[in-house]
Amino acid sequence: MENSTATKTPETQDNAENKQVVLNDIRAKWDKFSEQDVSALKGKDDLVSQVSAKYDIKPDQAQRDVDAVLKGRKIGAGA
């Protein structure tokens, strides 16, 4: 049986790099997030609720802010 986790394909490397870029963008925009906070995000909805709570802004404004930062990119388990 072959151990496929030991070898990274260019696609998985690109996905990992893209994910790191997104996480860096989030931390650059919202400095109240620790690296651990950002790494633990479950998805866009989770980010919206946390931005709303940490920055005391309405969810609809948090949604617009998150959409502007993510620009269609995904975060969390599906990223």
Buried (B, 14 or more C-beta within 10 A) or exposed (E): EEEEEEEEEEEEEEEEEEBEEBBEBBBEBBEEBEEEBBEEBEEBEBBBBBBBEBEEBEEEEBBEBBEEBBEEEEBBEEB
